[in-house]
């Protein structure tokens, strides 16, 4: 009988890795420490629980790198994308999910699979030597004993940053005499909806008063060991963004472009948007409002937003510490730890940022571990695909001296042949949307060839 592969961590990456292994007829033992050891961020016992936003971001596979990654994961048989598609909620051109239904679907699929065993236990330290094929997908909240063991093995401290959580509002507490439903530019989402977001308008003075309140609001205190930990630039607390300049928020999460207030007939000075958070449509999260404000301050300040003056909160914002390794220096091209190849890493702990990026690295780790267990050749995805570009960045494409978390983006993809064609000013002849379409077209063709070889 084939020995099992051990997957440590039941988040998006671990769940996806376990699914890929099982569907390649490899037995897998999935170790998840919740509820034996809870975390500060999780609220349930389900696998693949989403603890921050409920959005998997853009689903545009033609001109957006994350949307392309969605399409590649679907083509590769991703459990995470299957559950997301089955539990999507309106979100314009983005793919957002009912977080409870999504996590439950992932948990049920893995629990029902005959080649998956789920053990609710903490792996408190380095996995034992007899586990000869292990995927560590413990995510941003790796337990301290295991984090210490990883530091001992790698010979260096893990890097860390803070990730912030946005608050969630009960829809029936939103004042729709002020707020209205509309997606930017009335752009239709995956389900055809053109009015997926709640919009709360602010005039110039109201916006400035709001920024001032954010800056003056009482914040969560850091522990001494946390003071030097940086934020991830793609998930900054709202008050940190506000501190970078008066108009930073108006050109960020509160930008009013593509929106028209139906009551005034004009574009507002700034807008706060809320996105559906569950399938019933009873909960909405405030987009881009990750925060480290104290809970009482959040209620006081966010109720000054027009339309949210009577807001009732299902969850207030928060802050948690995120941990990742220096993957370009420590891992080989198949995600194995160079100093101890029986260990693979997957998910956010490798330094990718985002739900689908974590799932993507989990998918690859599961496929690589399955091929190894079955004594088959490991075939890495082409660098021209979103999967391959992300893998290449993590395993050597990034500068290890300055390594920081990264979302999937077209800057990670190798150049096009068309990039060599320049105009009289030395600019590429093909750029913008046209260039992005060429990148995604090349990726789709190359991915199909990879899937044909690997299944």
C-alpha positions in Angstrom: 0.0 0.0 0.0 1.2 3.5 -0.9 2.4 5.6 2.1 0.4 8.7 2.7 1.6 12.3 2.1 1.1 14.5 5.2 -0.4 18.0 4.7 -0.1 20.3 7.7 -2.7 23.1 7.7 -6.3 23.1 6.5 -6.5 26.5 4.9 -6.9 27.2 1.2 -3.5 25.9 0.3 -3.6 22.8 2.4 -7.1 21.9 1.3 -6.2 22.3 -2.3 -3.0 20.3 -1.9 -4.9 17.5 -0.2 -7.5 17.4 -3.0 -4.9 17.3 -5.8 -3.1 14.4 -4.0 -6.3 12.4 -3.5 -7.3 12.8 -7.1 -4.0 11.3 -8.1 -4.8 8.2 -6.1 -2.3 9.2 -3.4 -3.5 8.8 0.2 -3.3 12.0 2.2 -3.5 12.8 5.9 -4.6 16.4 6.5 -3.6 17.8 9.9 -5.6 20.8 11.1 -5.1 22.1 14.6 -8.5 23.8 14.9 -10.5 23.4 17.1 -8.0 21.7 19.4 -5.9 24.9 19.1 -7.9 27.9 18.0 -6.5 31.1 16.4 -7.2 34.7 16.9 -8.6 35.1 13.4 -10.7 32.0 12.7 -14.4 31.8 13.8 -15.3 28.2 12.8 -13.8 24.7 12.5 -14.3 24.5 8.7 -11.4 24.0 6.4 -10.5 26.9 4.0 -12.2 29.5 6.2 -11.8 33.0 4.8 -10.8 35.2 7.6 -10.4 38.6 5.8 -12.3 39.6 2.7 -14.8 37.3 1.0 -13.5 38.4 -2.5 -11.2 36.3 -4.7 -10.8 39.5 -6.7 -11.2 40.0 -10.5 -12.7 37.1 -12.5 -11.6 38.8 -15.8 -9.5 36.1 -17.5 -8.8 38.3 -20.6 -7.1 41.3 -19.2 -6.4 40.6 -15.5 -3.7 38.4 -14.1 -5.7 37.2 -11.1 -8.7 36.4 -13.4 -6.3 34.4 -15.5 -5.2 32.5 -12.4 -8.8 31.8 -11.7 -9.2 30.3 -15.2 -6.0 28.2 -14.9 -7.1 26.8 -11.5 -10.4 25.8 -12.9 -8.7 24.1 -15.8 -6.4 22.2 -13.4 -9.3 20.8 -11.4 -9.1 23.2 -8.3 -11.4 22.3 -5.4 -11.1 25.9 -4.2 -12.4 27.3 -7.5 -15.2 24.7 -7.7 -16.4 25.7 -4.2 -16.1 29.4 -5.0 -18.1 29.2 -8.2 -20.8 27.2 -6.4 -21.1 29.8 -3.6 -20.5 33.1 -5.4 -22.4 36.2 -4.4 -22.8 39.5 -6.5 -19.6 41.5 -6.6 -19.5 43.2 -10.0 -16.6 41.9 -12.1 -15.0 40.3 -9.1 -15.6 36.7 -7.8 -16.9 37.0 -4.2 -18.3 34.1 -2.1 -20.6 33.3 0.8 -17.8 32.5 3.2 -19.8 30.0 5.3 -21.1 28.0 2.3 -17.7 28.1 0.6 -15.8 26.7 3.6 -18.4 24.2 4.3 -18.3 22.9 0.7 -14.5 22.5 0.9 -14.8 20.7 4.2 -17.5 18.3 3.0 -15.7 17.5 -0.2 -12.5 16.5 1.6 -14.3 14.7 4.4 -16.1 12.6 1.9 -13.1 11.6 -0.1 -12.0 8.0 0.5 -8.3 8.8 0.2 -8.3 11.8 2.6 -8.0 11.4 6.4 -8.5 14.6 8.4 -6.8 14.7 11.8 -7.8 17.5 14.2 -4.5 17.9 16.0 -1.6 20.4 16.3 1.7 19.4 14.7 3.7 21.0 17.5 7.2 21.1 16.0 9.0 19.6 13.1 7.1 16.7 11.5 8.6 13.4 12.5 11.3 11.8 10.3 9.1 8.9 9.3 6.9 11.4 7.4 9.0 11.3 4.3 6.7 13.5 2.1 5.2 16.5 3.9 3.5 19.7 2.7 3.6 22.6 5.2 0.6 24.8 4.5 0.2 26.4 7.9 -0.5 29.8 6.5 -0.1 33.2 8.2 -1.0 31.9 11.6 1.5 29.1 12.0 1.6 27.9 15.6 4.6 29.1 17.6 6.1 25.6 18.1 6.1 24.8 14.4 7.3 28.3 13.5 10.2 27.8 15.9 11.0 24.5 14.3 11.0 26.1 10.8 13.4 28.8 12.0 15.7 26.1 13.4 15.7 24.2 10.1 16.2 27.2 7.9 18.8 28.8 10.0 17.1 32.2 9.8 14.1 34.1 11.3 10.9 33.9 9.4 9.8 37.2 8.0 6.5 38.7 9.2 4.0 41.4 8.4 0.5 42.5 9.6 -2.7 41.7 7.8 -5.9 43.6 8.7 -9.5 42.6 8.6 -12.4 44.7 7.3 -15.7 45.1 9.3 -19.0 43.6 8.2 -22.4 45.4 8.3 -26.0 44.1 8.5 -27.6 45.1 5.2 -30.9 46.0 6.9 -29.1 48.7 9.0 -27.9 50.6 5.9 -29.9 53.7 5.0 -30.9 53.4 1.4 -32.5 56.9 1.4 -28.8 57.9 1.1 -26.9 54.8 -0.2 -27.6 53.2 -3.6 -26.6 50.0 -5.5 -24.3 50.3 -8.4 -21.0 48.7 -9.7 -18.4 51.0 -11.2 -19.2 51.9 -14.8 -22.3 49.6 -14.4 -19.9 46.7 -15.3 -21.5 43.3 -15.2 -20.0 40.6 -13.0 -19.8 36.8 -13.5 -23.5 36.5 -12.7 -24.5 39.4 -15.0 -25.2 41.8 -12.2 -24.4 45.5 -12.8 -25.4 46.8 -9.3 -23.5 44.6 -6.9 -22.1 47.2 -4.5 -23.7 49.5 -1.9 -22.4 53.0 -2.3 -22.3 55.6 0.4 -21.5 59.2 -0.8 -19.3 61.8 0.9 -19.0 65.5 0.0 -15.7 67.3 0.3 -16.1 68.5 3.9 -17.6 65.2 5.1 -14.6 63.4 3.5 -12.1 65.6 5.2 -13.8 65.2 8.5 -13.8 61.4 8.1 -10.1 61.4 7.3 -9.4 63.5 10.4 -11.4 61.1 12.5 -9.5 58.1 11.2 -6.2 59.8 12.0 -7.3 60.8 15.5 -9.0 57.6 16.4 -7.6 55.3 19.1 -5.6 52.4 17.6 -4.8 48.9 18.8 -1.5 48.9 20.8 1.3 46.8 19.5 3.3 44.4 21.7 7.0 45.3 21.9 8.0 42.4 19.5 5.5 43.7 16.9 6.7 47.2 16.6 9.2 46.5 13.8 6.8 44.3 11.8 5.8 45.9 8.4 2.4 46.0 6.8 1.7 44.3 3.5 1.2 47.2 1.0 -1.7 45.4 -0.7 -3.8 45.2 2.5 -3.0 48.4 4.5 -5.3 49.5 7.3 -7.5 52.4 6.3 -6.0 54.8 8.8 -2.5 54.0 7.6 -3.5 54.9 4.0 -5.2 58.1 5.4 -1.9 59.1 7.0 -0.1 59.1 3.7 -2.0 62.2 2.5 -5.4 63.8 2.5 -6.4 62.5 -0.9 -4.9 59.0 -0.7 -8.3 57.4 0.1 -10.1 59.3 -2.7 -7.7 57.7 -5.1 -7.8 54.3 -3.4 -10.7 52.4 -1.8 -12.9 55.6 -1.6 -12.5 56.6 -5.3 -15.8 57.8 -6.8 -14.9 57.1 -10.5 -17.5 55.2 -12.5 -20.3 56.0 -10.0 -23.2 58.4 -10.2 -25.4 59.3 -7.2 -29.0 58.9 -8.5 -30.3 61.5 -6.1 -27.9 64.3 -7.0 -27.3 63.2 -10.6 -23.5 63.7 -10.2 -20.4 61.9 -9.1 -19.8 62.3 -5.4 -16.5 63.6 -4.0 -15.7 60.2 -2.4 -17.5 56.9 -1.9 -17.5 54.1 0.6 -18.4 50.8 -1.0 -19.8 47.7 0.6 -19.8 44.2 -1.0 -22.1 41.3 -0.3 -20.6 38.9 2.1 -23.0 35.9 2.3 -25.5 34.1 0.0 -28.5 35.5 1.7 -27.4 39.1 1.0 -27.9 40.0 4.7 -24.2 40.9 5.4 -22.0 43.4 3.5 -18.3 44.1 4.2 -16.8 47.6 3.8 -14.4 47.4 0.9 -10.8 48.3 1.7 -11.6 49.2 5.3 -9.1 46.9 7.0 -8.4 48.6 10.3 -6.5 48.5 13.6 -8.8 51.0 15.2 -10.2 49.9 18.5 -13.7 48.4 18.3 -15.5 51.3 19.9 -13.7 53.8 17.7 -14.7 51.8 14.6 -18.4 52.0 15.5 -18.2 55.7 16.3 -16.2 56.7 13.2 -17.8 54.4 10.6 -21.3 55.6 11.7 -20.3 59.1 10.5 -20.4 57.7 6.9 -23.6 58.8 5.2 -25.9 55.8 4.9 -24.2 54.0 7.8 -25.3 56.3 10.6 -27.4 53.5 12.0 -25.1 50.6 11.0 -25.1 47.4 13.0 -21.9 45.4 12.7 -21.8 41.6 12.4 -18.0 41.8 12.8 -15.6 44.6 13.5 -12.2 45.0 11.9 -9.1 43.5 13.4 -5.4 42.9 12.9 -3.3 39.8 12.9 0.4 38.9 12.5 1.3 37.2 9.2 4.4 35.0 8.8 6.2 33.9 5.6 9.6 32.4 4.8 12.3 33.7 2.4 11.2 31.3 -0.2 13.5 32.3 -3.1 16.5 31.5 -0.9 15.1 28.4 0.9 13.0 26.5 -1.7 13.8 24.6 -4.9 11.7 24.9 -8.0 9.2 22.2 -6.8 8.7 24.0 -3.4 10.9 21.7 -1.4 13.1 23.0 1.4 16.6 22.7 0.0 18.1 21.8 3.4 15.4 19.1 4.0 13.7 18.0 0.8 11.1 15.9 2.5 9.4 19.1 3.4 7.4 21.2 0.9 5.9 24.6 1.6 2.6 25.9 0.2 0.3 28.9 0.5 0.9 32.2 2.2 3.8 31.0 4.2 5.8 30.9 1.0 5.2 34.7 0.5 2.3 34.8 -1.9 -0.5 37.1 -1.0 -4.1 36.5 -1.7 -6.6 33.6 -1.5 -6.2 32.3 -5.1 -2.4 32.7 -5.0 -2.4 30.6 -1.9 -4.6 28.0 -3.5 -2.4 28.0 -6.6 0.7 27.2 -4.7 -1.2 24.5 -2.8 -2.4 23.0 -6.1 1.2 22.9 -7.4 2.6 21.5 -4.1 0.0 18.7 -4.2 0.7 17.8 -7.8 4.4 17.8 -7.2 4.1 15.7 -4.1 1.8 13.2 -5.8 4.2 12.8 -8.8 7.1 12.2 -6.3 5.1 9.6 -4.4 4.1 7.9 -7.6 7.7 8.0 -8.9 6.7 10.1 -11.8 8.5 13.0 -13.4 7.6 16.4 -12.0 6.5 18.8 -14.7 6.4 22.4 -13.7 3.9 24.7 -15.4 5.4 27.0 -18.1 6.6 30.4 -16.9 4.3 32.0 -19.4 1.2 30.9 -17.4 -0.1 32.5 -14.2 0.7 29.3 -12.3 4.2 29.2 -13.7 4.9 32.9 -13.2 3.8 32.8 -9.6 5.9 29.6 -8.9 8.9 31.2 -10.6 8.7 34.3 -8.5 8.5 32.3 -5.2 11.2 29.9 -6.0 13.9 32.2 -7.4 12.5 34.9 -9.5 12.3 37.4 -6.7 15.3 39.0 -5.0 15.8 37.1 -1.7 17.4 40.2 -0.1 14.2 42.3 -0.5 11.6 39.5 -0.7 8.1 40.7 0.3 4.6 39.2 -0.2 3.3 39.4 -3.8 0.0 39.1 -5.6 -0.2 37.6 -9.1 0.4 40.3 -11.7 1.6 40.6 -15.3 4.9 42.0 -14.1 5.8 38.4 -13.1 5.3 37.1 -16.7 8.2 36.7 -19.2 8.2 39.3 -22.1 6.3 38.8 -25.3 8.0 38.7 -28.7 5.9 41.8 -29.5 7.6 43.7 -26.7 10.7 44.1 -28.9 8.6 46.3 -31.4 9.0 50.0 -30.5 7.6 53.2 -31.8 9.7 56.3 -32.6 9.8 57.3 -28.9 11.1 53.9 -27.9 7.8 52.7 -26.4 6.4 49.2 -27.1 4.0 49.2 -30.0 1.7 46.8 -28.2 0.7 47.9 -24.7 -2.2 48.3 -22.3 -5.2 46.1 -22.9 -3.9 44.7 -26.2 -0.7 43.5 -24.5 -2.6 41.9 -21.6 -4.8 40.0 -24.1 -1.7 38.7 -25.8 -0.3 37.6 -22.4 -3.5 35.8 -21.4 -3.8 34.2 -24.9 -0.3 32.8 -24.7 -0.9 31.6 -21.2 -4.1 29.7 -22.1 -2.3 27.9 -25.0 0.7 26.9 -22.9 -1.5 25.8 -19.9 -3.4 23.4 -22.1 -0.2 21.8 -23.2 0.9 21.4 -19.6 -2.5 19.9 -18.5 -2.3 17.5 -21.5 1.0 16.2 -20.0 0.1 16.2 -16.3 -3.7 15.7 -16.2 
